[in-house]
Amino acid sequence: MARTEKLQSEQDNWIGCLTYQSTATSKPSAAELRSLAHQARTRNRSVGVTGMLLFEEGRFLQTLEGPPEGVEAIWSSVARDQRHSEIEVLSRHMAPARLFTGWDLFLSSKLSHAPDLADAAAGIPPAMAKHVRKAARHALDGDDIALNAMIAALAEQGWTSAAVLNLLIEPTARALGDAWLADDCSELDLTIALSMLQLAGHAVRYETAPQAIRSSRYSILLATAPGEPHMLGTALLADQFTDAGWEVEMTFPDSEEALLNQLRAQRPDALDIGLSDALFRQQSLIGLRSVIEHSRSVPANHPTVVSVGGRLFAEAAATAATVGADHARTTAAGASVRMAELVRQSRQF
Ligand SMILES: Cc1cc2nc3c(=O)[nH]c(=O)nc-3n(C[C@H](O)[C@H](O)[C@H](O)COP(=O)(O)O)c2cc1C
C-alpha cells in the first residue's frame, strides 16, 4: 500500500473524542441517573459510541468517543439537554484508539453506588464476606492488633498468601472504597484504613519463588499512578517481588515527568503502575494511558514490560488495552510469577 493510502486508511480508523463538564440544573436521584445512563447506553451502542459519565457534587464530566458522526449525533442531543447547564467542552480531538473499549457508557457517581459495608463484599464467597466486613471495620477503627490477628489466624488455618491477598485484603480495600462512596467514612478515614491494611499486609508470608525467577534477578519499578495517594497495591507488590528475588524500586510520583525520570534512571525490566485498590479512579485513565505511551520511548536495554493494577482493573471495568499496558493484574497475588513470565517472553523476540 502506498504511504499516502496507508496514512489515509489509518486516518479513517481514527475516532472522534469529546470531553465536557457541566452543572446539573437540579440534583438527580440515583434512579434518575440510572435511567439516564440506561437510555444513553442503548443509543450510544446503536451509533458505536463508548464513553464514561461521572456525576459528583452536582457536576457532570463525560467523555464520548466513536465514529465522528456518532459522537456528533449524541453531542447535539446532550448539548441541548435541559438537565444540565454551564457546559464547557474540555477537549475535542481525533484519537487513534478508544479509551473506553467495552463501555457503552460507564456511569460512576457517589449517588449511583450507595452500598454499605453490609453488601460491599458482594461477589466474593459468602464464607469470606463476614471476614471482609470485619477486616474493613477493624481498619476503619484503626485496630491493627485485631487486623494482624485475623491474618495470622487465616495463615494458621493454611491460607496461602494468594488467598489472603485475593480473598481478604483486596476485597477489604474495595469494601472501604464503597464505605467512602456511601459517605460512611471520610476520605481521610479511608486513606488511614488503607494504610492499616498495608501494614497488616506486611505480615503475609510469600511462598518461595521458583529458582528460575530467583536467579534471574529481574528488576521492577513499582509505582503508584502519578498523584495517586492510595499505595496499598504497590506496597503489597513490593513485599512479594522482594521475597521472589527481584530487584525492587518503589516510587510515588506526583507527576508523569517524575515517573518517567525514575524510569530513565533505573531502566527496569518491568514497570507496574497502580491505581487505588479502593476506588475506581476512571478519571485517571487518560493520564495513565499517556504515561504508559511516553514510557515506551524511554531508552532501555530491553523493552520494559508494563503492568497496571487497581480496582478499575480488578473489577474488569478496564483492560490493559484500554491504557496501552502489556498486562492488567486483577489481583496482586501471583504477580511476580506472571511478570517474570512476561519479561521472559518479551526477550524471545
Ligand atoms: C449529563 C448528560 C449526559 C448524557 N449522555 C448521553 C449519552 O451519552 N448518550 C445519549 O444518548 N444520551 C445522553 N444524554 C441524554 C440526551 O441529552 C438526550 O436526552 C437523549 O439522547 C435523547 O435525545 P433527543 O432529546 O435528541 O431525542 C445525556 C444527558 C445528560 C444530562
The ligand as a Gaussian input file, in Angstrom:
#p B3LYP/6-31G(d) Opt

LIG

0 1
 C      -25.145000      14.799000      31.530000
 C      -25.893000      14.083000      30.458000
 C      -25.261000      13.108000      29.695000
 C      -25.934000      12.424000      28.702000
 N      -25.275000      11.483000      27.965000
 C      -25.919000      10.838000      26.972000
 C      -25.250000       9.880000      26.169000
 O      -24.087000       9.550000      26.346000
 N      -25.976000       9.285000      25.188000
 C      -27.271000       9.583000      24.933000
 O      -27.858000       9.014000      24.015000
 N      -27.925000      10.478000      25.690000
 C      -27.293000      11.111000      26.700000
 N      -27.974000      12.030000      27.462000
 C      -29.385000      12.266000      27.183000
 C      -29.528000      13.179000      25.968000
 O      -29.252000      14.507000      26.374000
 C      -30.941000      13.091000      25.347000
 O      -31.896000      13.280000      26.332000
 C      -31.202000      11.752000      24.700000
 O      -30.109000      11.342000      23.930000
 C      -32.433000      11.856000      23.782000
 O      -32.116000      12.686000      22.697000
 P      -33.169000      13.657000      21.966000
 O      -33.672000      14.564000      23.046000
 O      -32.387000      14.399000      20.912000
 O      -34.215000      12.736000      21.407000
 C      -27.313000      12.729000      28.459000
 C      -27.940000      13.704000      29.236000
 C      -27.252000      14.384000      30.220000
 C      -27.952000      15.421000      31.044000

